Amino acid sequence: MQCIVLIYLVLLGSCANNTEPQLEEWADGGYKARQVSAYDIEGKRTGATTRATAILTLQGGERLYLELKVDYDPQPVLGEGKWRLEGDRADSGAVIAEALKFFGGQSEGPSLGGRFLLQGNDRLRFRVVLPLRLIERSRWKNR
């Protein structure tokens, strides 16, 4: 009986939905966590294409922008992705989707999230996890 309870708890924990964005910067051969103080995503679906801009405000005032274009035919795929970092260490590059979460929004608008790799100057720069959120004016603040 204890084994069944343990398996249930492990499965339940793996199904939990992360509600906070995460950002890790690639440095010295490994990822180092960066503190996200606010997160906003907004966008719009037009037919089989959804365009969204995610903005992560980092501790220290830097802002990371992800511009994502998701195509749906018949499965959602990242058709295009760009990022830019504004602040003291400005940079930009391409977005690669490791795991894309998308709900098409038939009832209340599209929702978008997932895990993304950000490349710049032909090297890995960041790994970002965006929680699945409705893209029409969704805001999160770290308290």
C-alpha positions as CSV (number, residue, x, y, z in Angstrom):
1,M,0.0,0.0,0.0
2,Q,2.8,2.4,0.8
3,C,4.4,1.8,-2.6
4,I,1.1,2.8,-4.3
5,V,0.9,6.0,-2.3
6,L,4.5,6.8,-3.1
7,I,3.9,6.3,-6.8
8,Y,0.8,8.4,-6.7
9,L,2.6,11.3,-5.0
10,V,5.4,11.1,-7.6
11,L,3.0,11.2,-10.4
12,L,1.0,14.0,-8.8
13,G,4.2,16.1,-8.4
14,S,5.2,15.6,-12.0
15,C,1.9,16.9,-13.2
16,A,2.2,20.1,-11.2
17,N,2.2,23.2,-13.4
18,N,5.0,25.7,-12.8
19,T,3.5,29.1,-12.2
20,E,6.6,31.2,-12.2
21,P,8.9,32.0,-15.1
22,Q,12.5,30.7,-14.8
23,L,15.7,32.1,-16.4
24,E,19.1,30.5,-16.4
25,E,22.2,31.9,-18.0
26,W,24.9,29.7,-19.6
27,A,28.2,30.6,-18.0
28,D,31.5,28.7,-17.3
29,G,30.1,25.4,-18.7
30,G,26.8,25.4,-16.8
31,Y,23.5,27.1,-16.2
32,K,23.3,29.8,-13.4
33,A,19.8,30.9,-12.2
34,R,18.9,34.6,-12.8
35,Q,16.1,36.2,-10.7
36,V,13.0,37.2,-12.6
37,S,11.1,40.0,-10.8
38,A,8.2,40.4,-13.3
39,Y,6.8,38.6,-16.3
40,D,4.3,39.7,-19.0
41,I,3.1,38.0,-22.1
42,E,0.7,39.3,-24.7
43,G,-0.2,38.5,-28.3
44,K,-2.8,37.5,-30.7
45,R,-4.0,34.6,-32.7
46,T,-4.8,35.1,-36.4
47,G,-6.0,31.9,-38.1
48,A,-3.4,29.2,-37.7
49,T,-0.7,31.6,-36.4
50,T,-0.2,33.0,-32.9
51,R,2.3,35.8,-32.3
52,A,3.3,36.6,-28.8
53,T,5.9,38.8,-27.0
54,A,7.1,37.7,-23.5
55,I,8.9,40.2,-21.4
56,L,10.9,39.1,-18.3
57,T,12.1,41.9,-16.1
58,L,15.2,40.8,-14.2
59,Q,16.6,41.8,-10.9
60,G,18.7,44.9,-11.6
61,G,16.4,46.2,-14.3
62,E,17.4,44.3,-17.4
63,R,14.6,43.2,-19.7
64,L,14.5,40.1,-21.8
65,Y,12.1,40.1,-24.7
66,L,11.1,36.9,-26.5
67,E,9.1,37.3,-29.8
68,L,7.5,34.0,-30.7
69,K,5.5,33.0,-33.7
70,V,3.6,29.7,-33.3
71,D,2.1,27.9,-36.3
72,Y,-0.6,25.3,-35.8
73,D,-1.1,22.8,-38.6
74,P,-2.0,20.3,-37.2
75,Q,0.4,20.4,-34.2
76,P,1.8,23.6,-32.7
77,V,5.4,24.4,-33.7
78,L,7.6,27.4,-33.1
79,G,7.7,28.9,-36.6
80,E,10.0,31.7,-35.6
81,G,11.6,33.0,-32.5
82,K,13.8,36.0,-31.6
83,W,15.1,37.4,-28.3
84,R,16.8,40.5,-27.2
85,L,18.3,41.6,-23.8
86,E,18.1,45.3,-23.0
87,G,20.4,46.7,-20.3
88,D,24.1,46.8,-19.4
89,R,24.8,43.6,-21.3
90,A,22.6,44.0,-24.4
91,D,22.5,41.0,-26.7
92,S,20.1,39.2,-29.1
93,G,19.6,36.0,-31.1
94,A,17.4,33.1,-32.0
95,V,14.9,31.1,-29.9
96,I,14.7,27.3,-30.1
97,A,11.8,25.5,-28.5
98,E,12.8,22.5,-26.4
99,A,9.2,22.0,-25.2
100,L,6.3,24.1,-26.5
101,K,3.0,24.3,-24.6
102,F,0.1,25.7,-26.6
103,F,-3.6,25.7,-26.3
104,G,-5.4,27.2,-29.3
105,G,-7.9,29.4,-27.5
106,Q,-11.2,28.3,-28.9
107,S,-13.1,29.4,-25.8
108,E,-11.0,32.2,-24.2
109,G,-8.0,33.0,-26.3
110,P,-4.7,31.2,-26.8
111,S,-2.3,30.1,-24.0
112,L,1.4,29.7,-24.5
113,G,4.4,28.5,-22.4
114,G,7.2,26.0,-22.6
115,R,11.0,25.7,-22.3
116,F,13.2,27.6,-24.7
117,L,16.9,27.9,-25.5
118,L,18.2,31.3,-26.5
119,Q,21.3,31.4,-28.8
120,G,23.4,34.4,-29.6
121,N,26.6,34.7,-31.6
122,D,26.5,31.0,-32.4
123,R,26.5,29.9,-28.8
124,L,24.0,29.1,-26.1
125,R,23.1,32.1,-23.8
126,F,20.0,31.3,-21.8
127,R,17.4,28.7,-21.0
128,V,13.9,30.1,-20.2
129,V,10.8,28.4,-18.8
130,L,7.6,30.2,-19.4
131,P,4.6,29.0,-17.5
132,L,1.5,28.3,-19.6
133,R,-0.5,31.5,-19.6
134,L,-3.3,33.1,-21.5
135,I,-1.4,35.5,-23.8
136,E,-3.8,38.5,-23.7
137,R,-2.3,40.7,-21.0
138,S,-1.0,38.2,-18.6
139,R,1.2,39.6,-15.8
140,W,3.2,38.0,-12.9
141,K,5.3,39.7,-10.2
142,N,7.7,38.1,-7.8
143,R,6.6,39.1,-4.3
